Amino acid sequence: MLTPEAMIPDARKEALSEAVSQRFSCRKYQARDLEPGDWSALAYLCGKCALPGVRLIPLRCNEGLFSLPLMRVPVIRGVMTCAAVVTENDSRDALIYAGFSGELLVLELTAIHLGTCWVTGTYRKNLAEEKARPGTGCKLQGLIAVGYPDTKKSARRRKPLRSICTADPAEWAEGPRHMAELVMQAPSAMNLQPWQLALEPDRLILDAREHNPRTALDIGIALCHAELACSGTHTWHLAKSGDEPYCWAE
Ligand SMILES: Cc1cc2nc3c(=O)[nH]c(=O)nc-3n(C[C@H](O)[C@H](O)[C@H](O)COP(=O)(O)O)c2cc1C
C-alpha cells in the first residue's frame, strides 16, 4: 500500500526541496498548448503522484474555466491545461491524501519549469465536473492550473516561522527546523497558513489551529513539504479521531 513516506525516494528530495523555493501560484500563462513532451510528462506525473483514493486527471481547458459568475475577467489568465484533483470520498484522510498528491504533482511540474496554481474557489465547478467526470460517489476537490508562466514570482507573504511552531524552532535540531522552513513555504487556500508544528521527544506533529475540510487539504499539502525533510525509516500517522492532531511522524 502506497503511503506518504513511500512516495518520494530520498534521492529525489533535494530537487523537490529546490522546487519548493521556486514554486509560486502562477495566475498568468502564455496562452499556448503544452508541448507534446510536457503533456506526456504531466500525464505520467498525474499517475505517479496520486496516493490511493486520489485521482489526478490532466485536462485541456481555457481561461473561461477559471472565471466566476458575475466576474468577466478570469482569475487565472491564459491557462490551457489543468489537473483535476478527485477523491473517492469526502473523508478527512482522503482530503489529506489529495493535498499531498496534488502538491507532489505541483513540485514535480515546478522542477520541469512549468507554472502551477492550486484553485479550489475561483473556478466553475459544474463545468470542471463535466470535463473531469469524477465518477459516481467521487468528489472533485479542485483544480491545479498548469502551463508556461507569463509572469514572475513576487515576494512571498508568509507568517514568521515562530508563529507556525509551538516552540522556538531556533532551539530545534536541524531536521525539524528544516521541516518547519519547508512547511512555511507551502501554498494554502487564501494564504491562511493554518499549520502548527510541535516537536515532542518521540514524534513530530503536523497539526492545524482548526480542523475542517479545507484545512485538511492544506495539511496534506504541508505534509508533502514536511516529507521532503525526512530521511530514513519513519511513519506518518493520520488521526483516527477528532481529538488527535491531524498527523505525526515517528
Ligand atoms: C488548497 C488551495 C486552494 C487555492 N485556491 C485558490 C483559488 O481558488 N484561487 C486563487 O487565485 N488562488 C488559490 N490558491 C492559491 C493561494 O492563494 C496561494 O497559494 C497563496 O496565496 C500563497 O501564495 P503562493 O502560492 O504564491 O506562495 C489556492 C491554494 C491552495 C493551496
PDBQT file of the ligand as one rigid body, heavy atoms in Angstrom, charges set to zero:
ROOT
HETATM    1  C1  LIG A 301      -5.915  24.429  -1.493  1.00  0.00    +0.000 C 
HETATM    2  C2  LIG A 301      -5.644  25.752  -2.172  1.00  0.00    +0.000 A 
HETATM    3  C3  LIG A 301      -6.666  26.408  -2.830  1.00  0.00    +0.000 A 
HETATM    4  C4  LIG A 301      -6.421  27.602  -3.523  1.00  0.00    +0.000 A 
HETATM    5  N1  LIG A 301      -7.454  28.199  -4.204  1.00  0.00    +0.000 NA
HETATM    6  C5  LIG A 301      -7.204  29.324  -4.934  1.00  0.00    +0.000 A 
HETATM    7  C6  LIG A 301      -8.258  29.905  -5.706  1.00  0.00    +0.000 A 
HETATM    8  O1  LIG A 301      -9.383  29.447  -5.731  1.00  0.00    +0.000 OA
HETATM    9  N2  LIG A 301      -7.941  30.991  -6.458  1.00  0.00    +0.000 N 
HETATM   10  C7  LIG A 301      -6.680  31.545  -6.468  1.00  0.00    +0.000 A 
HETATM   11  O2  LIG A 301      -6.484  32.533  -7.176  1.00  0.00    +0.000 OA
HETATM   12  N3  LIG A 301      -5.684  31.022  -5.710  1.00  0.00    +0.000 NA
HETATM   13  C8  LIG A 301      -5.897  29.907  -4.962  1.00  0.00    +0.000 A 
HETATM   14  N4  LIG A 301      -4.895  29.338  -4.221  1.00  0.00    +0.000 N 
HETATM   15  C9  LIG A 301      -3.545  29.934  -4.223  1.00  0.00    +0.000 C 
HETATM   16  C10 LIG A 301      -3.251  30.634  -2.883  1.00  0.00    +0.000 C 
HETATM   17  O3  LIG A 301      -3.928  31.865  -2.844  1.00  0.00    +0.000 OA
HETATM   18  C11 LIG A 301      -1.733  30.799  -2.709  1.00  0.00    +0.000 C 
HETATM   19  O4  LIG A 301      -1.167  29.530  -2.548  1.00  0.00    +0.000 OA
HETATM   20  C12 LIG A 301      -1.350  31.658  -1.531  1.00  0.00    +0.000 C 
HETATM   21  O5  LIG A 301      -1.817  32.983  -1.689  1.00  0.00    +0.000 OA
HETATM   22  C13 LIG A 301       0.161  31.696  -1.324  1.00  0.00    +0.000 C 
HETATM   23  O6  LIG A 301       0.833  32.188  -2.444  1.00  0.00    +0.000 OA
HETATM   24  P1  LIG A 301       1.964  31.329  -3.171  1.00  0.00    +0.000 P 
HETATM   25  O7  LIG A 301       1.340  30.010  -3.562  1.00  0.00    +0.000 OA
HETATM   26  O8  LIG A 301       2.374  32.126  -4.373  1.00  0.00    +0.000 OA
HETATM   27  O9  LIG A 301       3.094  31.085  -2.216  1.00  0.00    +0.000 OA
HETATM   28  C14 LIG A 301      -5.114  28.161  -3.520  1.00  0.00    +0.000 A 
HETATM   29  C15 LIG A 301      -4.096  27.486  -2.844  1.00  0.00    +0.000 A 
HETATM   30  C16 LIG A 301      -4.347  26.309  -2.195  1.00  0.00    +0.000 A 
HETATM   31  C17 LIG A 301      -3.218  25.593  -1.530  1.00  0.00    +0.000 C 
ENDROOT
TORSDOF 0
